[in-house]
Structures are given as structure tokens and as C-alpha cells.
Amino acid sequence: MRQFTFPLLGREFPVSVPERPEDLAHFIAWLSRQLQPVAVDTETHGLSVLSGDPEYVRLVQFGSQDEAWNIPTELGAPFKEAARTALRILIDGVGITGHNWHGFDAPALHVHLGIPYDDLCKNAVDTMLCSKLVDPRAVQEGGIGSSLKPLSDHYIDPTAADTQGDLTAVFRSLGLVKANGFSRIDLWHPVYQSYGGGDVLLTARLRPKLEEKLRTLGVPQRLVDYEHEVARICGHMQIRGLLLDQDYTRRLADELGEEEETQTAIVRSYGVEKLGSPAQIAEALIGMGEALTERTAGGAVKADKSVLSALADMDLYGNRLGVRTPNPLAVAVIKAKRAGKWKSAYADNFLTSLDRTGRIHPGIRTMQARTGRMSVTNPAVQTLPSGDWKIRRCFLAEPGERIISVDFQAVELRVLAALAGVARMKEAINAGRDLHSFTAELVFGPDFTPKHRKISKAIGFGVVYGGGAATIQRQTGAPLEEVKRAVAAYHRTYPEVRRAANRWQREAFSNGMVTTSVTGRRLPLDRDRTYAVTNYQVQSAARDCLGQALINMEAAGLLSYLRLPVHDEIIASAPAAEAEEIGRAIGECMTFDLFGVPIESDPEIGGRSWGSLYLPGDQRAAHDEWYAAQPVAA
């Protein structure tokens, strides 16, 4: 047995590490005596815990508020079995406390020790989830943050040792970096063992602090339980992963590299030597006769994406606006940057993220944004280019299956109508009207044009997401004065929207600048951005519609078909013969009533690839194997 310590609150707390198989009985005896939930953590070779490497976990740590045990599972079968036995004792007994448990440690232990993921989660509390229900803001936003170190500084001991910082210093002294340090540092290095033990000592002390804070703030226990359920369901999707078409992805990476070179050459032909130099681009555009009037905070001529998009006659998503002749330099700059980004952020990243079975396992952070909205990272498949099929074509359904996408229908606007009680909007929704056309008719009259519908759509989303007239003008290409008149008409048409925003702001001012969502979620407002209250309320409720839909799907026996949550959409796959039925069943789980407003969904069944859902009908057979074998369906 080796002994280490972790300094906390002016004391040295013991960290015991079994060195021989015969030491493990002492650990199990200690664990069996615990009367309170035990904190559990893992130390791994890196962050790719779902890489398929069965030896990826080096340590499994267990800790009470006063003592920690680090079990070095990399030493072999007896140590793995001891960790497995200990987890079973906790699952069936006093329970587990973990920090980022559902998204990291439980998946790692599921793969490493073969314990079913649901078992690892059924009697576990994740302090990261609890911390986000207390205060969802990041440190840079004025919040406490959700990482263990700042939370421990705030709730436990602001003078606690920064063992992670100490460990980083050790990595440097050994000629290592963070990316390989956790894998290559000696198992018995005292800072490494102290760091591992400290994490569980802190987590064990953090849980009661957060639980008391949740009670004091009046956060409903049902919301805490709900978030743990959503995180567990998303953990299943993370573990399952997405199959990558590796040959296609390599070809796409090559094509994007060639496109970047071609467009960069065009940019240089206009005298711009550095693609990343706004000053050079602005100078060239002015030389071509363009009038650039916007300035940066530092006084320089602005040549950012919004400016270039307007000159290229594109919206921010790359679609033609049809309001001017595109400037060829602006077009080339946008295309060169886009190709470079798509290659590095998507195609190359997908290939480097593969596990041993040819799948990627994006990390699903179930409460990443202040509103509780999810994010999907590593790789960032939630931020794929809007409407594009080429990047999504990289991902395949399992052999013999078809891809399924089920998206909420205009969920933000329906949620807005429900929360604010917008009478005419609810009338249109219940009548089955297209909400953007309905709004355009009320704002512009019965002879409204497609352009008017586009403006009305942008205003509707601008109200939800906090975009002003200038943002809407850039998105639509419409004259600014016309946009301002339309915004004013929108609020005359739907007066309940502004009244609800004013009510939510008043409530926030009387509650320490916190607005509370319909589900009881605390949403802190910034004093200089109180106008964001509508966005926070709507986005939070829309996110909880998705969370409830996921719970409905599991209850309906659909969990095994789910692959990924993407904003307000669920990506799934099912055997080809069952795909239509499964798509309808998922859609039914995403259909319910919210304060008299129907929340509805739109199931869509594609071919083998995710990209097939975005392909024009005449191109499906050429780019998707299922449609190639089913030409009539294409």
C-alpha cells in the first residue's frame, strides 16, 4: 500500500493506493463501511474515453469527505475487479457522486469495466449538472463556472491546492504537454496520485453544498431529476456514436483543400496577399469601387463576414439574396475561408476522431448554454453548415439501416406563442397556417411577396434570439428603414410579445436579475442585456421540450434508434423495413400540447447517409447507396 496526501482546509487528507492485490481487501472493507454517497472519478490516458482502447482508464478513484482511495486499474485484472466490485456495492447501496459523471466517467467505466451504463447512472448524482442548475453562467460571464476547481474554490476552500496546475508544471518538467501528459506520467508520481485523490475528496464535499443551495434557491427536485435523465439518455447516444464513411470523407478533405487553393489564388489576383488580413481585403474592395462605411471599435474599415456577405449578395448562410451583382473578390474570400474551415473543422477532424470501429463519439453537453441548451462537440456536428449535404454525407446509418431526422416545427415561435399567450399567433398555429406567411399577411397586407415573408420570418426569429433591425437587414438584404417599419408593425400585430418581455424583465429585477423558466430553471440576466429575457425564456422552454421528448422516446422503447440531438432535431437510424414506422413513432414522442399550443414535429426518412436528407431528388441516387439501389424512391 502506498500513501499520499491532499492538502485541504489546512489539513492533509489521506490518499491510499493499493500496490499489490492483497492490499485491495482493505479498500473494499473501507468502502463497505461508508454510510454516505461515495465520490467516484477516473484518470484516463486522455479525453477519448470511447476510443475503443480497453486500457484507456489508468485509475478509478473513490472518496468520502475525509479519505480517498485510488485504484490503479492499469496494474491488471485484480485491480479492475476490485473497482468493479466497489462500483456494484455503491450502485446497490449508498450511491455515487461524480463530476461530469454522465458525460465522461460513467461512459469510461462502462467501456473499461463492462458495467452497464444505466446501472452506473441509476443511483448517481452529477455535481456538474447540479452546479448548472444553481448558476448556468461560465466564469467569464460572471458566474461560478461548472468545473471542479472554481466550484471548490467557491464552496469549499479558496486556498485549496491547484493540483491540476501543479500537474501541468510536472508535465512541462518531464518534457510533456497536457495532450500526452496524462498518458505518460509515471503512475506513482506523487502529484498525479494527490491530484486523483483530491478530485474525489472535493467532489464528495461539493455535493451537499450544491444540494443545500438548490433547496435554498427553490429549484424543483423534479428539474434536478429530469436533467439527470436527459444526461443519461444523451450518454447512450454518445456511447453508440456515428458511423463515418472514411473513403468519402478523405475525398471530401482533398476536394476542400483544392477549393481553398483555387479561391485563394483568385483572392491574390486582386492584390490581397493574406486571406486573413481584413485591411488588405478592405483596401482591395475600395479599389474596386465598393463603399465600405462600417468601422471596427478600433476605427479600422470593417471587412468581416457580414460585410463580405452583403457585397457577395449572400445571406450569412451563403444563399443568394438577389439584391445586387456579387463582388467577385468578396465571393472568393468567402469561398476560400469556407473551404478551409470545412476541411479542418469537419473533414479532417472527423478522421482524427475515429474510434477503432470507424465511429465518432461526439460529446453531448446537455446544459452547455445559459438557457440549458445542449451543445455537441469533439467533433462539432451541431454546427454543420446549414442546409449543406456534403459534410453530412460523411455520416452513415448502420448497415441495412436508413437515416431518420425528426425536427420540431417552428418550435421557438410556438413556444413564444404559448409562453406569451399571443392570441393571433395561436390562432394561426391551431388553424394550420404557415406562421411566417400569416405574419407577412398581417404586417404587409394580403398581397405580400416572398421577400415580405422572408422579412417576417427574420423578424420572428430576431425577436426570439435578440436580433435587432440591423441584423435582420443583413440577413434579408432589405432596406433598413423598411425593416424598422416591419418590426414596428410586428409588435402592433402581436402586442403580447412585448408585454411578456416587460413582465419577465420586471420579475428578473425583483429577483436579483434572474428570470425563472416555465420548468423552474434559473436564468441569470446581464443588466446591460435585459432585452435577452425573451430569448432566454423561449430557448430554455424549447430545449426542455426536446428533453421531455427524449424521455418520451425512451419510454416508448426507441432509445436504441437514437443517434444525436441537434438543436431542435433528433437524428436516428433504423432497419430499412422499419424506418418509416420508427420515424413516425419518434415524431409522436415530439408532439404534445404546451399551454394550448400544439408542439408538432416533422419526421423525414432518408437513405443510408445523413446527407441524403439534404440532397435534391435528382442527385440522391448518385450520392447515396440506398437510393442508388432504390431508384424509384429517389
LOPADO-943516 format. One record per residue (C-alpha): residue number from 0; residue in one letter; x, y, z. Coordinates in steps of 0.1 Angstrom, whole numbers, plus 5000, padded with zeros to 4 digits. Layout:
N
PT resi resn   c1   c2   c3
PT  NUM    A    X    Y    Z
...
END
This chain:
634
PT resi resn   c1   c2   c3
PT    0    M 5000 5000 5000
PT    1    R 5013 5034 4991
PT    2    Q 5002 5065 5010
PT    3    F 4998 5101 4996
PT    4    T 4980 5132 5009
PT    5    F 4959 5160 4996
PT    6    P 4960 5194 5013
PT    7    L 4926 5209 5021
PT    8    L 4913 5234 5047
PT    9    G 4947 5235 5064
PT   10    R 4949 5197 5068
PT   11    E 4965 5168 5049
PT   12    F 4938 5142 5039
PT   13    P 4950 5106 5032
PT   14    V 4950 5091 4997
PT   15    S 4957 5054 4998
PT   16    V 4967 5035 4967
PT   17    P 4968 4996 4967
PT   18    E 5001 4984 4952
PT   19    R 4995 4947 4955
PT   20    P 4964 4925 4950
PT   21    E 4964 4917 4987
PT   22    D 4960 4954 4995
PT   23    L 4926 4955 4978
PT   24    A 4908 4938 5007
PT   25    H 4915 4969 5029
PT   26    F 4899 4991 5002
PT   27    I 4867 4970 4999
PT   28    A 4865 4970 5037
PT   29    W 4867 5008 5039
PT   30    L 4842 5012 5011
PT   31    S 4817 4988 5028
PT   32    R 4817 5010 5059
PT   33    Q 4806 5041 5041
PT   34    L 4772 5055 5052
PT   35    Q 4771 5084 5027
PT   36    P 4774 5085 4989
PT   37    V 4810 5080 4977
PT   38    A 4826 5102 4951
PT   39    V 4840 5084 4921
PT   40    D 4863 5097 4894
PT   41    T 4887 5083 4867
PT   42    E 4921 5092 4854
PT   43    T 4925 5082 4818
PT   44    H 4951 5084 4790
PT   45    G 4932 5114 4775
PT   46    L 4898 5126 4767
PT   47    S 4889 5100 4740
PT   48    V 4873 5076 4765
PT   49    L 4852 5060 4738
PT   50    S 4882 5053 4715
PT   51    G 4878 5016 4720
PT   52    D 4911 5011 4739
PT   53    P 4902 4987 4767
PT   54    E 4932 5000 4788
PT   55    Y 4923 5037 4785
PT   56    V 4915 5041 4822
PT   57    R 4945 5043 4845
PT   58    L 4930 5050 4879
PT   59    V 4895 5047 4894
PT   60    Q 4893 5069 4925
PT   61    F 4868 5066 4954
PT   62    G 4864 5092 4981
PT   63    S 4845 5103 5012
PT   64    Q 4848 5138 5026
PT   65    D 4878 5127 5046
PT   66    E 4896 5100 5028
PT   67    A 4904 5089 4992
PT   68    W 4914 5056 4976
PT   69    N 4930 5054 4941
PT   70    I 4926 5020 4924
PT   71    P 4953 5016 4897
PT   72    T 4933 4995 4872
PT   73    E 4962 4996 4848
PT   74    L 4980 4971 4870
PT   75    G 4958 4943 4859
PT   76    A 4927 4921 4864
PT   77    P 4926 4921 4903
PT   78    F 4925 4959 4904
PT   79    K 4899 4961 4877
PT   80    E 4878 4935 4896
PT   81    A 4881 4955 4928
PT   82    A 4869 4986 4911
PT   83    R 4841 4967 4896
PT   84    T 4831 4952 4929
PT   85    A 4833 4986 4946
PT   86    L 4810 5002 4920
PT   87    R 4785 4974 4924
PT   88    I 4784 4980 4962
PT   89    L 4778 5017 4957
PT   90    I 4751 5012 4930
PT   91    D 4731 4989 4952
PT   92    G 4739 5008 4984
PT   93    V 4748 5044 4994
PT   94    G 4752 5057 4958
PT   95    I 4777 5075 4937
PT   96    T 4787 5112 4934
PT   97    G 4805 5122 4902
PT   98    H 4815 5154 4885
PT   99    N 4807 5152 4848
PT  100    W 4797 5116 4856
PT  101    H 4771 5111 4829
PT  102    G 4792 5126 4801
PT  103    F 4827 5112 4809
PT  104    D 4834 5089 4838
PT  105    A 4803 5067 4835
PT  106    P 4809 5061 4798
PT  107    A 4846 5054 4805
PT  108    L 4838 5029 4832
PT  109    H 4811 5013 4811
PT  110    V 4837 5006 4784
PT  111    H 4866 4998 4807
PT  112    L 4849 4976 4833
PT  113    G 4819 4964 4813
PT  114    I 4793 4977 4838
PT  115    P 4760 4986 4821
PT  116    Y 4758 5024 4817
PT  117    D 4723 5026 4831
PT  118    D 4735 5008 4862
PT  119    L 4763 5033 4867
PT  120    C 4737 5062 4864
PT  121    K 4707 5048 4884
PT  122    N 4720 5058 4919
PT  123    A 4743 5086 4909
PT  124    V 4743 5124 4914
PT  125    D 4763 5145 4889
PT  126    T 4776 5177 4906
PT  127    M 4783 5193 4873
PT  128    L 4746 5191 4864
PT  129    C 4736 5204 4899
PT  130    S 4761 5233 4896
PT  131    K 4745 5244 4863
PT  132    L 4711 5245 4879
PT  133    V 4724 5267 4906
PT  134    D 4742 5291 4882
PT  135    P 4745 5282 4845
PT  136    R 4769 5310 4837
PT  137    A 4806 5305 4828
PT  138    V 4833 5323 4848
PT  139    Q 4838 5348 4821
PT  140    E 4801 5356 4822
PT  141    G 4802 5364 4859
PT  142    G 4792 5330 4871
PT  143    I 4809 5305 4893
PT  144    G 4816 5281 4864
PT  145    S 4809 5243 4863
PT  146    S 4845 5229 4865
PT  147    L 4855 5213 4898
PT  148    K 4883 5238 4907
PT  149    P 4862 5271 4906
PT  150    L 4833 5253 4923
PT  151    S 4856 5240 4951
PT  152    D 4872 5275 4955
PT  153    H 4837 5290 4959
PT  154    Y 4820 5264 4981
PT  155    I 4848 5245 5000
PT  156    D 4882 5261 5002
PT  157    P 4895 5290 4981
PT  158    T 4931 5282 4992
PT  159    A 4929 5245 4981
PT  160    A 4959 5233 4962
PT  161    D 4957 5237 4924
PT  162    T 4968 5202 4918
PT  163    Q 4959 5204 4881
PT  164    G 4982 5234 4878
PT  165    D 5009 5215 4897
PT  166    L 5004 5186 4874
PT  167    T 5007 5207 4843
PT  168    A 5040 5220 4857
PT  169    V 5052 5184 4862
PT  170    F 5043 5176 4826
PT  171    R 5064 5205 4815
PT  172    S 5093 5194 4837
PT  173    L 5091 5160 4820
PT  174    G 5090 5174 4785
PT  175    L 5053 5165 4782
PT  176    V 5022 5185 4773
PT  177    K 4987 5182 4786
PT  178    A 4977 5162 4755
PT  179    N 5001 5133 4763
PT  180    G 5010 5140 4800
PT  181    F 4981 5121 4815
PT  182    S 4991 5091 4794
PT  183    R 5028 5092 4800
PT  184    I 5033 5104 4836
PT  185    D 5045 5077 4860
PT  186    L 5017 5060 4878
PT  187    W 5033 5066 4911
PT  188    H 5042 5102 4907
PT  189    P 5031 5119 4940
PT  190    V 5014 5149 4923
PT  191    Y 4995 5126 4900
PT  192    Q 4982 5105 4929
PT  193    S 4974 5135 4950
PT  194    Y 4956 5151 4921
PT  195    G 4935 5119 4916
PT  196    G 4926 5117 4953
PT  197    G 4919 5154 4956
PT  198    D 4892 5153 4929
PT  199    V 4871 5128 4948
PT  200    L 4876 5145 4982
PT  201    L 4864 5178 4967
PT  202    T 4835 5162 4948
PT  203    A 4823 5144 4980
PT  204    R 4823 5177 4998
PT  205    L 4807 5196 4969
PT  206    R 4776 5176 4966
PT  207    P 4759 5185 5000
PT  208    K 4768 5222 4994
PT  209    L 4751 5222 4960
PT  210    E 4721 5203 4972
PT  211    E 4716 5228 5000
PT  212    K 4720 5256 4976
PT  213    L 4694 5241 4952
PT  214    R 4669 5238 4981
PT  215    T 4676 5274 4993
PT  216    L 4670 5288 4958
PT  217    G 4638 5268 4953
PT  218    V 4650 5248 4923
PT  219    P 4625 5219 4920
PT  220    Q 4638 5184 4927
PT  221    R 4618 5173 4896
PT  222    L 4641 5195 4875
PT  223    V 4672 5180 4890
PT  224    D 4659 5145 4884
PT  225    Y 4649 5155 4848
PT  226    E 4683 5168 4840
PT  227    H 4699 5136 4852
PT  228    E 4675 5116 4830
PT  229    V 4683 5137 4799
PT  230    A 4720 5134 4805
PT  231    R 4717 5096 4808
PT  232    I 4698 5093 4776
PT  233    C 4723 5115 4758
PT  234    G 4751 5094 4773
PT  235    H 4737 5064 4754
PT  236    M 4738 5083 4721
PT  237    Q 4774 5094 4729
PT  238    I 4785 5058 4736
PT  239    R 4768 5045 4705
PT  240    G 4784 5070 4682
PT  241    L 4780 5077 4644
PT  242    L 4795 5056 4616
PT  243    L 4818 5075 4593
PT  244    D 4822 5069 4556
PT  245    Q 4860 5071 4557
PT  246    D 4867 5069 4520
PT  247    Y 4842 5096 4512
PT  248    T 4855 5118 4540
PT  249    R 4891 5116 4527
PT  250    R 4879 5125 4492
PT  251    L 4860 5154 4506
PT  252    A 4890 5167 4525
PT  253    D 4910 5166 4493
PT  254    E 4883 5185 4473
PT  255    L 4880 5211 4500
PT  256    G 4918 5216 4500
PT  257    E 4918 5221 4463
PT  258    E 4888 5245 4465
PT  259    E 4907 5266 4491
PT  260    E 4938 5268 4469
PT  261    T 4917 5278 4439
PT  262    Q 4897 5305 4456
PT  263    T 4928 5318 4474
PT  264    A 4945 5322 4441
PT  265    I 4916 5344 4429
PT  266    V 4919 5365 4460
PT  267    R 4956 5370 4454
PT  268    S 4948 5381 4418
PT  269    Y 4931 5412 4433
PT  270    G 4963 5421 4452
PT  271    V 4953 5405 4486
PT  272    E 4983 5385 4498
PT  273    K 4969 5374 4532
PT  274    L 4935 5359 4532
PT  275    G 4933 5366 4569
PT  276    S 4940 5404 4566
PT  277    P 4908 5425 4567
PT  278    A 4929 5456 4560
PT  279    Q 4942 5442 4527
PT  280    I 4907 5429 4517
PT  281    A 4891 5463 4525
PT  282    E 4918 5482 4506
PT  283    A 4912 5460 4475
PT  284    L 4874 5463 4477
PT  285    I 4876 5501 4480
PT  286    G 4899 5500 4449
PT  287    M 4872 5481 4431
PT  288    G 4847 5509 4438
PT  289    E 4829 5495 4468
PT  290    A 4818 5519 4495
PT  291    L 4828 5505 4529
PT  292    T 4813 5526 4557
PT  293    E 4813 5504 4587
PT  294    R 4842 5507 4612
PT  295    T 4856 5484 4639
PT  296    A 4859 5495 4675
PT  297    G 4895 5505 4668
PT  298    G 4884 5527 4638
PT  299    A 4896 5504 4610
PT  300    V 4874 5498 4580
PT  301    K 4853 5467 4586
PT  302    A 4856 5437 4562
PT  303    D 4841 5409 4583
PT  304    K 4817 5381 4572
PT  305    S 4786 5403 4574
PT  306    V 4802 5430 4552
PT  307    L 4816 5405 4527
PT  308    S 4783 5386 4525
PT  309    A 4764 5417 4516
PT  310    L 4790 5425 4489
PT  311    A 4788 5389 4476
PT  312    D 4749 5392 4476
PT  313    M 4747 5363 4501
PT  314    D 4730 5359 4534
PT  315    L 4751 5347 4563
PT  316    Y 4744 5311 4553
PT  317    G 4757 5315 4518
PT  318    N 4724 5317 4500
PT  319    R 4719 5343 4472
PT  320    L 4699 5374 4481
PT  321    G 4693 5387 4446
PT  322    V 4697 5423 4455
PT  323    R 4729 5432 4437
PT  324    T 4757 5420 4414
PT  325    P 4781 5398 4435
PT  326    N 4815 5413 4440
PT  327    P 4840 5386 4428
PT  328    L 4866 5393 4454
PT  329    A 4841 5391 4483
PT  330    V 4828 5358 4468
PT  331    A 4863 5343 4465
PT  332    V 4872 5354 4501
PT  333    I 4841 5337 4515
PT  334    K 4846 5306 4495
PT  335    A 4883 5302 4503
PT  336    K 4876 5307 4541
PT  337    R 4847 5283 4540
PT  338    A 4866 5256 4522
PT  339    G 4895 5259 4547
PT  340    K 4872 5258 4577
PT  341    W 4852 5229 4564
PT  342    K 4883 5209 4557
PT  343    S 4899 5215 4591
PT  344    A 4869 5217 4614
PT  345    Y 4849 5189 4598
PT  346    A 4865 5165 4573
PT  347    D 4900 5164 4589
PT  348    N 4885 5165 4624
PT  349    F 4861 5136 4617
PT  350    L 4890 5114 4605
PT  351    T 4912 5121 4636
PT  352    S 4882 5115 4659
PT  353    L 4876 5079 4648
PT  354    D 4874 5050 4672
PT  355    R 4886 5015 4664
PT  356    T 4853 5006 4648
PT  357    G 4851 5035 4624
PT  358    R 4828 5056 4645
PT  359    I 4830 5090 4661
PT  360    H 4815 5098 4695
PT  361    P 4806 5135 4698
PT  362    G 4804 5148 4733
PT  363    I 4769 5159 4742
PT  364    R 4769 5186 4768
PT  365    T 4733 5186 4779
PT  366    M 4733 5220 4797
PT  367    Q 4760 5240 4779
PT  368    A 4743 5273 4773
PT  369    R 4729 5296 4800
PT  370    T 4694 5287 4788
PT  371    G 4701 5249 4793
PT  372    R 4705 5245 4755
PT  373    M 4727 5215 4745
PT  374    S 4759 5216 4726
PT  375    V 4777 5188 4707
PT  376    T 4815 5190 4704
PT  377    N 4846 5170 4696
PT  378    P 4837 5170 4667
PT  379    A 4812 5199 4665
PT  380    V 4785 5181 4645
PT  381    Q 4759 5205 4659
PT  382    T 4774 5234 4639
PT  383    L 4775 5218 4605
PT  384    P 4767 5243 4576
PT  385    S 4730 5250 4573
PT  386    G 4714 5231 4545
PT  387    D 4746 5215 4533
PT  388    W 4746 5178 4522
PT  389    K 4783 5173 4515
PT  390    I 4795 5174 4551
PT  391    R 4766 5154 4564
PT  392    R 4772 5128 4537
PT  393    C 4802 5117 4558
PT  394    F 4779 5100 4583
PT  395    L 4761 5068 4577
PT  396    A 4734 5047 4592
PT  397    E 4744 5013 4603
PT  398    P 4745 4986 4575
PT  399    G 4710 4978 4564
PT  400    E 4695 5009 4580
PT  401    R 4682 5042 4569
PT  402    I 4688 5076 4585
PT  403    I 4659 5094 4602
PT  404    S 4655 5131 4611
PT  405    V 4627 5144 4632
PT  406    D 4625 5181 4637
PT  407    F 4602 5202 4657
PT  408    Q 4580 5225 4635
PT  409    A 4589 5262 4643
PT  410    V 4593 5253 4679
PT  411    E 4607 5287 4691
PT  412    L 4577 5306 4677
PT  413    R 4552 5281 4690
PT  414    V 4569 5283 4724
PT  415    L 4568 5321 4722
PT  416    A 4530 5320 4714
PT  417    A 4524 5296 4743
PT  418    L 4545 5315 4770
PT  419    A 4534 5350 4760
PT  420    G 4498 5340 4752
PT  421    V 4500 5356 4717
PT  422    A 4463 5353 4706
PT  423    R 4467 5358 4668
PT  424    M 4498 5336 4666
PT  425    K 4480 5308 4685
PT  426    E 4450 5312 4661
PT  427    A 4473 5307 4631
PT  428    I 4491 5277 4646
PT  429    N 4458 5260 4655
PT  430    A 4445 5267 4621
PT  431    G 4475 5250 4605
PT  432    R 4487 5282 4588
PT  433    D 4523 5288 4578
PT  434    L 4532 5312 4606
PT  435    H 4557 5333 4585
PT  436    S 4532 5338 4557
PT  437    F 4504 5346 4583
PT  438    T 4527 5372 4599
PT  439    A 4536 5387 4564
PT  440    E 4499 5390 4556
PT  441    L 4492 5409 4588
PT  442    V 4522 5431 4585
PT  443    F 4524 5438 4548
PT  444    G 4488 5430 4537
PT  445    P 4472 5402 4516
PT  446    D 4494 5410 4486
PT  447    F 4527 5402 4504
PT  448    T 4556 5389 4484
PT  449    P 4582 5361 4491
PT  450    K 4605 5389 4501
PT  451    H 4580 5401 4527
PT  452    R 4577 5366 4540
PT  453    K 4614 5364 4544
PT  454    I 4615 5397 4563
PT  455    S 4586 5385 4586
PT  456    K 4605 5352 4592
PT  457    A 4637 5371 4601
PT  458    I 4617 5394 4625
PT  459    G 4601 5364 4642
PT  460    F 4634 5348 4649
PT  461    G 4650 5382 4657
PT  462    V 4625 5387 4685
PT  463    V 4633 5352 4698
PT  464    Y 4671 5355 4695
PT  465    G 4675 5391 4703
PT  466    G 4685 5403 4668
PT  467    G 4677 5439 4660
PT  468    A 4668 5457 4628
PT  469    A 4704 5459 4616
PT  470    T 4708 5421 4620
PT  471    I 4676 5414 4601
PT  472    Q 4687 5438 4574
PT  473    R 4719 5419 4569
PT  474    Q 4700 5386 4568
PT  475    T 4674 5397 4543
PT  476    G 4691 5424 4522
PT  477    A 4660 5446 4527
PT  478    P 4665 5484 4532
PT  479    L 4670 5492 4569
PT  480    E 4640 5517 4570
PT  481    E 4617 5490 4556
PT  482    V 4629 5466 4582
PT  483    K 4623 5491 4610
PT  484    R 4588 5497 4598
PT  485    A 4581 5460 4596
PT  486    V 4594 5454 4632
PT  487    A 4571 5481 4645
PT  488    A 4542 5466 4626
PT  489    Y 4551 5432 4640
PT  490    H 4548 5444 4676
PT  491    R 4515 5461 4668
PT  492    T 4502 5428 4654
PT  493    Y 4515 5408 4683
PT  494    P 4514 5431 4714
PT  495    E 4515 5402 4738
PT  496    V 4552 5396 4729
PT  497    R 4564 5430 4742
PT  498    R 4541 5428 4772
PT  499    A 4555 5394 4782
PT  500    A 4591 5406 4778
PT  501    N 4583 5436 4801
PT  502    R 4568 5413 4827
PT  503    W 4598 5389 4826
PT  504    Q 4621 5418 4830
PT  505    R 4602 5432 4860
PT  506    E 4603 5398 4876
PT  507    A 4640 5395 4870
PT  508    F 4647 5429 4885
PT  509    S 4628 5418 4917
PT  510    N 4647 5385 4918
PT  511    G 4683 5395 4917
PT  512    M 4684 5397 4879
PT  513    V 4673 5361 4875
PT  514    T 4643 5351 4853
PT  515    T 4628 5317 4860
PT  516    S 4617 5295 4832
PT  517    V 4584 5277 4830
PT  518    T 4602 5245 4842
PT  519    G 4618 5263 4872
PT  520    R 4652 5268 4856
PT  521    R 4671 5299 4869
PT  522    L 4683 5321 4840
PT  523    P 4705 5350 4851
PT  524    L 4703 5381 4831
PT  525    D 4730 5407 4824
PT  526    R 4720 5442 4834
PT  527    D 4731 5456 4800
PT  528    R 4712 5429 4781
PT  529    T 4678 5426 4797
PT  530    Y 4663 5426 4763
PT  531    A 4676 5390 4761
PT  532    V 4649 5378 4785
PT  533    T 4626 5367 4757
PT  534    N 4654 5347 4741
PT  535    Y 4662 5331 4774
PT  536    Q 4626 5322 4782
PT  537    V 4618 5308 4748
PT  538    Q 4651 5290 4742
PT  539    S 4650 5274 4776
PT  540    A 4615 5261 4772
PT  541    A 4622 5249 4737
PT  542    R 4652 5230 4750
PT  543    D 4630 5214 4777
PT  544    C 4605 5204 4750
PT  545    L 4634 5184 4734
PT  546    G 4644 5170 4768
PT  547    Q 4609 5158 4775
PT  548    A 4606 5143 4740
PT  549    L 4638 5123 4747
PT  550    I 4623 5109 4779
PT  551    N 4591 5101 4759
PT  552    M 4612 5083 4733
PT  553    E 4629 5061 4759
PT  554    A 4595 5053 4775
PT  555    A 4583 5042 4740
PT  556    G 4612 5018 4736
PT  557    L 4630 5040 4710
PT  558    L 4663 5047 4727
PT  559    S 4683 5022 4707
PT  560    Y 4675 5040 4675
PT  561    L 4686 5075 4686
PT  562    R 4719 5088 4674
PT  563    L 4722 5125 4681
PT  564    P 4703 5156 4693
PT  565    V 4710 5186 4670
PT  566    H 4693 5218 4682
PT  567    D 4656 5210 4678
PT  568    E 4661 5179 4658
PT  569    I 4667 5142 4666
PT  570    I 4689 5121 4643
PT  571    A 4682 5084 4644
PT  572    S 4685 5053 4622
PT  573    A 4666 5021 4619
PT  574    P 4664 4990 4597
PT  575    A 4652 5000 4563
PT  576    A 4620 4980 4566
PT  577    E 4611 4997 4599
PT  578    A 4624 5032 4593
PT  579    E 4591 5048 4583
PT  580    E 4574 5033 4614
PT  581    I 4602 5043 4637
PT  582    G 4603 5078 4623
PT  583    R 4565 5082 4629
PT  584    A 4569 5069 4665
PT  585    I 4597 5094 4673
PT  586    G 4575 5121 4658
PT  587    E 4547 5112 4681
PT  588    C 4570 5115 4711
PT  589    M 4578 5150 4699
PT  590    T 4542 5160 4697
PT  591    F 4523 5174 4727
PT  592    D 4504 5204 4740
PT  593    L 4521 5235 4756
PT  594    F 4496 5258 4772
PT  595    G 4471 5253 4744
PT  596    V 4497 5254 4716
PT  597    P 4504 5222 4697
PT  598    I 4541 5214 4696
PT  599    E 4545 5193 4665
PT  600    S 4572 5175 4646
PT  601    D 4582 5167 4610
PT  602    P 4597 5132 4605
PT  603    E 4618 5127 4574
PT  604    I 4633 5094 4563
PT  605    G 4665 5095 4541
PT  606    G 4688 5069 4526
PT  607    R 4719 5055 4542
PT  608    S 4737 5088 4548
PT  609    W 4727 5118 4568
PT  610    G 4735 5140 4538
PT  611    S 4708 5122 4518
PT  612    L 4682 5142 4537
PT  613    Y 4696 5174 4521
PT  614    L 4701 5161 4486
PT  615    P 4679 5173 4457
PT  616    G 4658 5144 4444
PT  617    D 4677 5141 4411
PT  618    Q 4710 5137 4430
PT  619    R 4701 5111 4456
PT  620    A 4709 5080 4436
PT  621    A 4743 5094 4426
PT  622    H 4754 5102 4461
PT  623    D 4736 5077 4484
PT  624    E 4738 5039 4482
PT  625    W 4703 5032 4495
PT  626    Y 4687 5055 4469
PT  627    A 4711 5040 4442
PT  628    A 4695 5006 4450
PT  629    Q 4660 5021 4452
PT  630    P 4658 5045 4422
PT  631    V 4620 5048 4424
PT  632    A 4623 5060 4460
PT  633    A 4648 5086 4449
END
